[in-house]
Amino acid sequence: MAEHEAGVVLRRIEGRRLAADCAALLASKYGVRRVVLIGSLATGEATHQCPDIDLVVEGLPARNSRCPAPSHLCRSGGSYGRVLTV
């Protein structure tokens, strides 16, 4: 049990690091204004070893601009947690 909990903590730390890296990439490549980490990683409630990374992005360019991602793929849910520096 302790081994499982240690794995969860490590994955939580790694997930937050990856979220920060994504925020930096979104800011440098697409000029977004703000990235917010939401969901279980933000609230510390991730209880398994493979949590997903939920981000809300403000200021992502329209699809026909330099960003290829369709806007309908972006959705928000859960409670807001951590605003990541961009």
TIVO-2410 file (N, C-alpha, C; in nm, 3 decimals):
# residues 86
REC num residu      c1      c2      c3 atome chaine
REC   1      M   0.082  -0.120   0.000     N      A
REC   1      M   0.000   0.000   0.000    CA      A
REC   1      M   0.086   0.126   0.000     C      A
REC   2      A   0.190   0.130   0.083     N      A
REC   2      A   0.278   0.247   0.090    CA      A
REC   2      A   0.348   0.270  -0.044     C      A
REC   3      E   0.381   0.161  -0.113     N      A
REC   3      E   0.446   0.172  -0.243    CA      A
REC   3      E   0.351   0.237  -0.345     C      A
REC   4      H   0.225   0.198  -0.342     N      A
REC   4      H   0.124   0.257  -0.431    CA      A
REC   4      H   0.110   0.406  -0.403     C      A
REC   5      E   0.101   0.443  -0.276     N      A
REC   5      E   0.086   0.584  -0.239    CA      A
REC   5      E   0.207   0.666  -0.282     C      A
REC   6      A   0.327   0.608  -0.267     N      A
REC   6      A   0.448   0.678  -0.310    CA      A
REC   6      A   0.445   0.700  -0.462     C      A
REC   7      G   0.397   0.601  -0.537     N      A
REC   7      G   0.386   0.614  -0.682    CA      A
REC   7      G   0.287   0.722  -0.721     C      A
REC   8      V   0.177   0.731  -0.648     N      A
REC   8      V   0.076   0.834  -0.674    CA      A
REC   8      V   0.136   0.973  -0.651     C      A
REC   9      V   0.209   0.989  -0.543     N      A
REC   9      V   0.271   1.119  -0.512    CA      A
REC   9      V   0.371   1.158  -0.621     C      A
REC  10      L   0.452   1.063  -0.664     N      A
REC  10      L   0.550   1.091  -0.769    CA      A
REC  10      L   0.482   1.128  -0.900     C      A
REC  11      R   0.375   1.059  -0.935     N      A
REC  11      R   0.303   1.091  -1.057    CA      A
REC  11      R   0.235   1.227  -1.047     C      A
REC  12      R   0.188   1.262  -0.931     N      A
REC  12      R   0.126   1.394  -0.909    CA      A
REC  12      R   0.230   1.504  -0.932     C      A
REC  13      I   0.349   1.485  -0.877     N      A
REC  13      I   0.458   1.583  -0.895    CA      A
REC  13      I   0.495   1.593  -1.043     C      A
REC  14      E   0.510   1.478  -1.108     N      A
REC  14      E   0.545   1.476  -1.249    CA      A
REC  14      E   0.435   1.539  -1.334     C      A
REC  15      G   0.310   1.513  -1.301     N      A
REC  15      G   0.198   1.572  -1.374    CA      A
REC  15      G   0.198   1.723  -1.364     C      A
REC  16      R   0.225   1.775  -1.246     N      A
REC  16      R   0.229   1.921  -1.229    CA      A
REC  16      R   0.347   1.982  -1.304     C      A
REC  17      R   0.460   1.910  -1.308     N      A
REC  17      R   0.576   1.959  -1.384    CA      A
REC  17      R   0.543   1.962  -1.533     C      A
REC  18      L   0.479   1.855  -1.582     N      A
REC  18      L   0.439   1.852  -1.723    CA      A
REC  18      L   0.338   1.961  -1.756     C      A
REC  19      A   0.246   1.988  -1.664     N      A
REC  19      A   0.147   2.095  -1.685    CA      A
REC  19      A   0.217   2.230  -1.698     C      A
REC  20      A   0.316   2.254  -1.613     N      A
REC  20      A   0.393   2.379  -1.620    CA      A
REC  20      A   0.470   2.388  -1.752     C      A
REC  21      D   0.525   2.276  -1.797     N      A
REC  21      D   0.595   2.273  -1.925    CA      A
REC  21      D   0.498   2.304  -2.039     C      A
REC  22      C   0.378   2.247  -2.033     N      A
REC  22      C   0.276   2.275  -2.135    CA      A
REC  22      C   0.238   2.422  -2.135     C      A
REC  23      A   0.223   2.479  -2.018     N      A
REC  23      A   0.189   2.622  -2.007    CA      A
REC  23      A   0.297   2.708  -2.072     C      A
REC  24      A   0.422   2.675  -2.046     N      A
REC  24      A   0.533   2.750  -2.105    CA      A
REC  24      A   0.533   2.737  -2.257     C      A
REC  25      L   0.508   2.617  -2.307     N      A
REC  25      L   0.503   2.595  -2.451    CA      A
REC  25      L   0.387   2.671  -2.515     C      A
REC  26      L   0.270   2.665  -2.452     N      A
REC  26      L   0.154   2.737  -2.505    CA      A
REC  26      L   0.179   2.888  -2.509     C      A
REC  27      A   0.249   2.938  -2.408     N      A
REC  27      A   0.278   3.082  -2.403    CA      A
REC  27      A   0.380   3.120  -2.511     C      A
REC  28      S   0.486   3.042  -2.523     N      A
REC  28      S   0.592   3.079  -2.618    CA      A
REC  28      S   0.551   3.055  -2.763     C      A
REC  29      K   0.481   2.946  -2.789     N      A
REC  29      K   0.447   2.912  -2.927    CA      A
REC  29      K   0.318   2.978  -2.976     C      A
REC  30      Y   0.219   2.993  -2.886     N      A
REC  30      Y   0.088   3.044  -2.928    CA      A
REC  30      Y   0.047   3.174  -2.861     C      A
REC  31      G   0.128   3.224  -2.769     N      A
REC  31      G   0.100   3.353  -2.706    CA      A
REC  31      G  -0.020   3.355  -2.614     C      A
REC  32      V  -0.054   3.243  -2.552     N      A
REC  32      V  -0.170   3.243  -2.462    CA      A
REC  32      V  -0.145   3.334  -2.343     C      A
REC  33      R  -0.253   3.385  -2.285     N      A
REC  33      R  -0.243   3.477  -2.172    CA      A
REC  33      R  -0.237   3.407  -2.037     C      A
REC  34      R  -0.312   3.295  -2.027     N      A
REC  34      R  -0.318   3.229  -1.896    CA      A
REC  34      R  -0.351   3.082  -1.916     C      A
REC  35      V  -0.290   3.000  -1.830     N      A
REC  35      V  -0.319   2.857  -1.828    CA      A
REC  35      V  -0.350   2.819  -1.684     C      A
REC  36      V  -0.463   2.750  -1.665     N      A
REC  36      V  -0.505   2.710  -1.531    CA      A
REC  36      V  -0.511   2.558  -1.525     C      A
REC  37      L  -0.443   2.502  -1.429     N      A
REC  37      L  -0.450   2.358  -1.404    CA      A
REC  37      L  -0.573   2.333  -1.318     C      A
REC  38      I  -0.660   2.243  -1.364     N      A
REC  38      I  -0.782   2.211  -1.290    CA      A
REC  38      I  -0.786   2.061  -1.263     C      A
REC  39      G  -0.886   2.018  -1.195     N      A
REC  39      G  -0.906   1.875  -1.172    CA      A
REC  39      G  -0.824   1.820  -1.058     C      A
REC  40      S  -0.806   1.690  -1.059     N      A
REC  40      S  -0.745   1.621  -0.945    CA      A
REC  40      S  -0.599   1.657  -0.921     C      A
REC  41      L  -0.525   1.691  -1.027     N      A
REC  41      L  -0.385   1.734  -1.006    CA      A
REC  41      L  -0.379   1.868  -0.935     C      A
REC  42      A  -0.473   1.956  -0.966     N      A
REC  42      A  -0.475   2.088  -0.904    CA      A
REC  42      A  -0.518   2.082  -0.758     C      A
REC  43      T  -0.614   1.995  -0.730     N      A
REC  43      T  -0.668   1.990  -0.594    CA      A
REC  43      T  -0.594   1.893  -0.504     C      A
REC  44      G  -0.503   1.813  -0.563     N      A
REC  44      G  -0.431   1.713  -0.484    CA      A
REC  44      G  -0.510   1.588  -0.459     C      A
REC  45      E  -0.618   1.569  -0.534     N      A
REC  45      E  -0.706   1.455  -0.511    CA      A
REC  45      E  -0.678   1.338  -0.606     C      A
REC  46      A  -0.571   1.347  -0.685     N      A
REC  46      A  -0.537   1.236  -0.775    CA      A
REC  46      A  -0.503   1.115  -0.690     C      A
REC  47      T  -0.573   1.005  -0.713     N      A
REC  47      T  -0.555   0.888  -0.628    CA      A
REC  47      T  -0.503   0.767  -0.704     C      A
REC  48      H  -0.469   0.785  -0.830     N      A
REC  48      H  -0.415   0.673  -0.907    CA      A
REC  48      H  -0.284   0.715  -0.971     C      A
REC  49      Q  -0.212   0.623  -1.028     N      A
REC  49      Q  -0.078   0.652  -1.079    CA      A
REC  49      Q  -0.077   0.714  -1.219     C      A
REC  50      C  -0.190   0.724  -1.285     N      A
REC  50      C  -0.195   0.781  -1.419    CA      A
REC  50      C  -0.301   0.890  -1.431     C      A
REC  51      P  -0.289   0.998  -1.353     N      A
REC  51      P  -0.390   1.104  -1.363    CA      A
REC  51      P  -0.375   1.180  -1.495     C      A
REC  52      D  -0.486   1.230  -1.547     N      A
REC  52      D  -0.479   1.313  -1.666    CA      A
REC  52      D  -0.445   1.455  -1.625     C      A
REC  53      I  -0.408   1.536  -1.723     N      A
REC  53      I  -0.373   1.676  -1.698    CA      A
REC  53      I  -0.482   1.761  -1.762     C      A
REC  54      D  -0.560   1.830  -1.679     N      A
REC  54      D  -0.670   1.914  -1.725    CA      A
REC  54      D  -0.626   2.060  -1.720     C      A
REC  55      L  -0.626   2.125  -1.836     N      A
REC  55      L  -0.585   2.265  -1.845    CA      A
REC  55      L  -0.696   2.349  -1.906     C      A
REC  56      V  -0.713   2.469  -1.854     N      A
REC  56      V  -0.798   2.569  -1.916    CA      A
REC  56      V  -0.703   2.674  -1.970     C      A
REC  57      V  -0.718   2.707  -2.098     N      A
REC  57      V  -0.626   2.799  -2.165    CA      A
REC  57      V  -0.702   2.924  -2.207     C      A
REC  58      E  -0.648   3.039  -2.171     N      A
REC  58      E  -0.707   3.167  -2.210    CA      A
REC  58      E  -0.619   3.233  -2.314     C      A
REC  59      G  -0.679   3.272  -2.424     N      A
REC  59      G  -0.605   3.345  -2.527    CA      A
REC  59      G  -0.546   3.258  -2.636     C      A
REC  60      L  -0.598   3.135  -2.650     N      A
REC  60      L  -0.551   3.048  -2.758    CA      A
REC  60      L  -0.604   3.103  -2.889     C      A
REC  61      P  -0.517   3.120  -2.989     N      A
REC  61      P  -0.562   3.176  -3.117    CA      A
REC  61      P  -0.669   3.090  -3.183     C      A
REC  62      A  -0.746   3.151  -3.271     N      A
REC  62      A  -0.849   3.079  -3.346    CA      A
REC  62      A  -0.784   2.973  -3.433     C      A
REC  63      R  -0.860   2.874  -3.472     N      A
REC  63      R  -0.809   2.761  -3.549    CA      A
REC  63      R  -0.743   2.804  -3.680     C      A
REC  64      N  -0.796   2.903  -3.747     N      A
REC  64      N  -0.741   2.945  -3.875    CA      A
REC  64      N  -0.615   3.030  -3.861     C      A
REC  65      S  -0.575   3.051  -3.741     N      A
REC  65      S  -0.455   3.127  -3.714    CA      A
REC  65      S  -0.337   3.030  -3.714     C      A
REC  66      R  -0.236   3.052  -3.630     N      A
REC  66      R  -0.119   2.964  -3.629    CA      A
REC  66      R  -0.135   2.844  -3.538     C      A
REC  67      C  -0.252   2.827  -3.477     N      A
REC  67      C  -0.278   2.714  -3.388    CA      A
REC  67      C  -0.365   2.612  -3.459     C      A
REC  68      P  -0.318   2.489  -3.477     N      A
REC  68      P  -0.396   2.390  -3.551    CA      A
REC  68      P  -0.508   2.323  -3.473     C      A
REC  69      A  -0.515   2.341  -3.342     N      A
REC  69      A  -0.613   2.268  -3.260    CA      A
REC  69      A  -0.752   2.329  -3.275     C      A
REC  70      P  -0.852   2.248  -3.304     N      A
REC  70      P  -0.989   2.301  -3.310    CA      A
REC  70      P  -1.037   2.342  -3.171     C      A
REC  71      S  -1.107   2.452  -3.165     N      A
REC  71      S  -1.148   2.507  -3.035    CA      A
REC  71      S  -1.244   2.415  -2.961     C      A
REC  72      H  -1.318   2.328  -3.030     N      A
REC  72      H  -1.413   2.242  -2.960    CA      A
REC  72      H  -1.343   2.135  -2.877     C      A
REC  73      L  -1.212   2.117  -2.894     N      A
REC  73      L  -1.140   2.020  -2.812    CA      A
REC  73      L  -1.110   2.075  -2.673     C      A
REC  74      C  -1.120   2.206  -2.659     N      A
REC  74      C  -1.092   2.268  -2.529    CA      A
REC  74      C  -1.220   2.271  -2.448     C      A
REC  75      R  -1.216   2.217  -2.328     N      A
REC  75      R  -1.334   2.219  -2.242    CA      A
REC  75      R  -1.287   2.234  -2.098     C      A
REC  76      S  -1.370   2.285  -2.016     N      A
REC  76      S  -1.332   2.300  -1.876    CA      A
REC  76      S  -1.428   2.221  -1.790     C      A
REC  77      G  -1.383   2.185  -1.676     N      A
REC  77      G  -1.467   2.109  -1.583    CA      A
REC  77      G  -1.397   2.103  -1.449     C      A
REC  78      G  -1.466   2.061  -1.349     N      A
REC  78      G  -1.406   2.052  -1.217    CA      A
REC  78      G  -1.388   2.189  -1.156     C      A
REC  79      S  -1.315   2.194  -1.048     N      A
REC  79      S  -1.292   2.322  -0.982    CA      A
REC  79      S  -1.156   2.377  -1.021     C      A
REC  80      Y  -1.148   2.508  -1.034     N      A
REC  80      Y  -1.021   2.570  -1.068    CA      A
REC  80      Y  -0.924   2.548  -0.955     C      A
REC  81      G  -0.799   2.531  -0.989     N      A
REC  81      G  -0.698   2.504  -0.889    CA      A
REC  81      G  -0.582   2.598  -0.896     C      A
REC  82      R  -0.489   2.572  -0.983     N      A
REC  82      R  -0.364   2.645  -0.986    CA      A
REC  82      R  -0.350   2.722  -1.116     C      A
REC  83      V  -0.324   2.852  -1.106     N      A
REC  83      V  -0.292   2.932  -1.225    CA      A
REC  83      V  -0.144   2.913  -1.249     C      A
REC  84      L  -0.109   2.865  -1.367     N      A
REC  84      L   0.030   2.842  -1.402    CA      A
REC  84      L   0.089   2.967  -1.464     C      A
REC  85      T   0.212   2.999  -1.432     N      A
REC  85      T   0.277   3.117  -1.486    CA      A
REC  85      T   0.308   3.096  -1.633     C      A
REC  86      V   0.268   3.194  -1.714     N      A
REC  86      V   0.300   3.187  -1.859    CA      A
REC  86      V   0.379   3.309  -1.898     C      A
***
